[in-house]
Amino acid sequence: MRQVTLAILLETGVVTVNQVLAIVHKLYSNFSSRSRLITQLEREQEVSQTQDEWMDLAEQIDNIQGNDLWRTEPTCPLYESDRISSRIDEFVHLMRRRDVFDLMFTLRGGIARNKFGLLHEGLFSKALAGTKVLGELSFVAPSTRNTKPLSLKMASDEISISCPKS
């Protein structure tokens, strides 16, 4: 019986401390101009009409909180930045050679796999505007007559490719 009473008291104490901390945080956010600005931007985000508006507000919030610096820093213990950089270099090399077959083979081999820690949840829980900026590369090969240029855009969470059409 004594153990049950102790467990109930501990649980009640934890809940009470969490509630007090939440109240203190609310009070602090009312007095801090930085927190008021973040709250205002979050309210604007809730009523934003487009994805672009929402992302602009998210980037402003990240800038205020310092998360934009976190996003641009390439090194992080949550993923293997060296291997990701070499993978990007591989894509660039294949594009410069205009080797569509090997490029598609390489891209398809990496679909739906947690390559080098890129799907670690810690990379998606810090900043509102996205995860780490591993590389935003746009390469456009010289276009020829009646073809669209081969281009590759690679970011940590987005890969898109368009190939020449006859």
Secondary structure as the mmCIF struct_conf table of DSSP 4:
data_model
#
loop_
_struct_conf.conf_type_id
_struct_conf.id
_struct_conf.beg_label_comp_id
_struct_conf.beg_label_asym_id
_struct_conf.beg_label_seq_id
_struct_conf.end_label_comp_id
_struct_conf.end_label_asym_id
_struct_conf.end_label_seq_id
HELX_RH_AL_P HELX_RH_AL_P1 ARG A 2 PHE A 31
HELX_RH_AL_P HELX_RH_AL_P2 SER A 33 GLU A 46
TURN_TY1_P TURN_TY1_P1 VAL A 47 VAL A 47
BEND BEND1 THR A 50 THR A 50
HELX_RH_AL_P HELX_RH_AL_P3 GLN A 51 GLN A 65
TURN_TY1_P TURN_TY1_P2 GLY A 66 GLY A 66
HELX_RH_AL_P HELX_RH_AL_P4 ASN A 67 THR A 72
TURN_TY1_P TURN_TY1_P3 PRO A 77 LEU A 78
BEND BEND2 TYR A 79 TYR A 79
HELX_RH_AL_P HELX_RH_AL_P5 SER A 81 ARG A 96
TURN_TY1_P TURN_TY1_P4 ARG A 97 ARG A 98
HELX_RH_AL_P HELX_RH_AL_P6 VAL A 100 GLY A 109
TURN_TY1_P TURN_TY1_P5 GLY A 110 ALA A 112
BEND BEND3 ARG A 113 ARG A 113
HELX_RH_3T_P HELX_RH_3T_P1 LYS A 115 GLY A 117
TURN_TY1_P TURN_TY1_P6 LEU A 118 LEU A 119
HELX_RH_3T_P HELX_RH_3T_P2 GLU A 121 LEU A 123
BEND BEND4 PHE A 124 LYS A 126
BEND BEND5 LEU A 128 ALA A 129
BEND BEND6 THR A 131 THR A 131
STRN STRN1 LEU A 137 VAL A 140
HELX_LH_PP_P HELX_LH_PP_P1 ALA A 141 SER A 143
TURN_TY1_P TURN_TY1_P7 ARG A 145 ASN A 146
HELX_LH_PP_P HELX_LH_PP_P2 LYS A 148 LEU A 150
STRN STRN2 SER A 151 ALA A 155
TURN_TY1_P TURN_TY1_P8 SER A 156 ASP A 157
STRN STRN3 GLU A 158 SER A 162
#
